[in-house]
Amino acid sequence: MEFAKFYEIRENFYEIKMKKILKELEEILRYNFKDKSLLHKALTHKSFNNQENNEKLEFLGDRVLGLIISKKLLEKYPNEKEGIIDKKFANLVNKKTCAEIAKKIEIKKFIYLGSSHKFLERSADKIISDCLEAIVGAIYLDGGLKISEKFILNFWEKYIDKSVITLIDPKTKLQEYSLKKFKQLPKYIFFKKTGPQHKPIFKTEVEIPESKKIIGIGSSKKNAQQNAASKLIKILKI
């Protein structure tokens, strides 16, 4: 009976401690779960429990996050080209951004990890970013799409507001186009250098399959290539 009482006390202590931990996280997330087991599961790494863990919730959360971020970007940038929207989207949902948000939430304090991971990978970006996506999935199942949207926009807001895309230089843009359409790189041929030694002028030709040769001019070979690529991009209306 004494052993039974000991285990009962230990189980009660563990349950109280777990409730306290989940309550602390709920305050950070600004959401109270109706089904606490969903949050507990979202925090459970497969190294802790190979059967009941957060992998499926992470799978769901990834899709919910993608939907909400896509919708927000289309609303925020109605006149932006699809290619730019796609790059903004990729920057907002990648593991790096998710890991940054997860670190601010201090998710690593709440994750249930097996002994093999506790010291080696407790702060690994993949583990905490996957856990954040699992939490998104858990919130969706517990509260629905509107609540999920509120949660995501709250924590991703500053990243969405600051989402900027570095403009692709003409040479890179032409290369991407040529590889995608023809599986070939553009061909650049340097053929002339004129002008004085201190101020030379370089001329370079560029062509891709099904295009004519275009001449570019610049103060260096690199600048001449960029100029040629820029002219060809305008002609092809890429």
N, C-alpha and C positions, 0 to 999 in steps of 0.2 A: 504493500500500500504506500510505503514511503517513497519508493521509486516512481510509482504512478503519480503521486502528488508532485514530485520533483519535475517530471516531464510535463505535467499539466501547467505548472508555474512557468516553466521555460517556454512552452508554447504560447502562453498568454503574454509573456514578456516580449517574445518575438513579434506577435501580432500587433501589440501596442507600438513597438518600435517601427514596424513597417507602416502602420497608419500615420505615424508622425512624419516619417520620411516622405510618404506620398502627399501628405497635406502640405509640406514645405514646398514640394515641387509644383503642386497645383497653384499655390500662391504666385510662384514665379511665372507659370504658364498663363495665369489669369483665367483659369478654367477649372471648374470642379466636376469631376467625373461622376456620373450617376452609377456607372459600373466600374468600381475601382480595379477590378481584375484586369480590365483592358489596359490601364496605365501600368499595372504591375507587369503584364506580359510585354508591353512595349519596351520596358526597361531590362528585360531578360535576354542576355546574350546566349547564343547557342553553346558557348563553353560552360555556362552555368547549368543549362537544361537543354539537352539535345532534342527533346521532343516538344516541349512547350516553350517556345522562344519568340523573338520579335521578327523573324524573317518574313513571314507572310504579311504582318502589319507594315513592315518596311516596304514591301512590294506594293501594297495598296497606297501607302502614304506618298510614295514616289509619283504615282499617277494623279492623286488628288492635288499634290503640290504643282505638278505640271499643268493641270487644268486651270487652277486658280491664277498662277503666274501668267499663263498664256492670255487669259481673259483680261487681266489687269493691264498687260502690255498693249493689247489691242485698244483698250479704252484710253490709255495714257498717250499712245502714239498713233492716232488714227491715220495720219498721212505718211507714216514711215514705211519704207519698203520691207517686204517680207524677209529678205536676206538679213537686214539689220535687226529686225524684230527677233529673228531666229538666233542671232549671235547674242543679243541681250538676254534672251531666254536661257541659252546655254550657260551664260555667266551666273545667272541667278539660281539655277537649280543644281549646279555641279557640286561635287563633294567639298570643294574648297569653301564655298559660301555657306553650305550647310554646316560644315565643321566650325566656321567662325561663329555662327549663330549658336551652335551647340555649346561652344566654349563660354559664350556670354551667359547662357542659361546655366552653365556649370553642370551639364548633364552627367559628366564623368563621376560626380559625387553620388549619383543615384543608380547607375547601371549595376546590374547583377552580373558579375563576371566569374568564370571558373578560376581555380587556383593557377592554371597554366597561363592565364592572361592578366592577372591582377597586377603584376609588376612590370611585365614586358610591354603590354599594349594598352594599358588602362586609358591613356590619353591619345591613342592612335586616332587619326582623323577619320578613318573609314568607320571605326566602331561607333564613334560619337555622332557622325553624320547619319549613319544608318539608323541609329537610335532616334534621332530627331525625326527622320522620315516615318519611323514606326509610331512615334507619338502623334504625328499628323494623321496617320491611318487610324489610330485609336480614337482620336478626337472626332474623326469623320463617322466612325461606327457608333460612337456614343452620343454625338450631338448633331450630326448631319452636315450638309454642305455649307450652309450659311455660317455656322459656328466655326467650321474649318477655315472658311474664307477670312473671317474676322481674326482668327489666330495667326494665319499665315501673313496677312497684310500688316498685322501689328509688328511681327518680328522681321519681316522682309522689307518693310516700308522704306527704310533709309537706303537699302541696296537698290531698290527699284528707282528711287529718286535720283540716285547717283549713277545709275547704269549708263555708261558711255561706251562707245565702240571706237576703237582706234581705226582711223580710215586706212584702208588697204592701198598701198602704193600701186601705181599703174602696172608695173612689171609683174608684181605678185598677182594682181587681178587678172591680167592676161594669161598668166601661167595657169591659174586655177581654171579659167574658162577653157583653155586649150586642152588641158588634161582631162577635164570632165567630158568635153564633147568629142575630142579626137584621140584621147589617150597618148598625146604627144606634147612635148615641150615646144614653146616658141623657138624659132631659130634666129639668132642675132649674128650679124656679120659686120665686123668693123672694117671700114674700107677707106677712111680718109681722115687726115689730120692737117689742119691749115692754121694760119695765123702765127703771130710771133710766139717765141718760147714762153714768155711770161703770161701770155693770154691766148692759149691754144683753143681751137675749135675742133671738136670731134664730130664725125658723122658715122652713124650706124644704121644698118637696115634690119628690119624685123619682119617675119612672116609666120603665119600658122597655116595649116591645111585649109584650102578653099579661100585664102585671102591673097591680096596682092602685096608686094613688098612696099614697106613704108620706111621712109628715111627720117631719122631723128637727129637732132643737133643739140650739143651740150658742151659745157666747159670741161667735161671729163667723159671717159667711156661710159661710166655708170649713168651720168646725167643724160647722155645721148640715148642710151637704152631706155631710160624712163620716158624720155620725150617721144621716142618712136612708139613705145607701148601705149602711151597716152593717146597719140594720134590714131593708132589702130583701134583702140577701144571706142573712140568717138565714131569712127567710120562704121564699125560693127554694131554700134549702139548697145554695148554690153552694160 
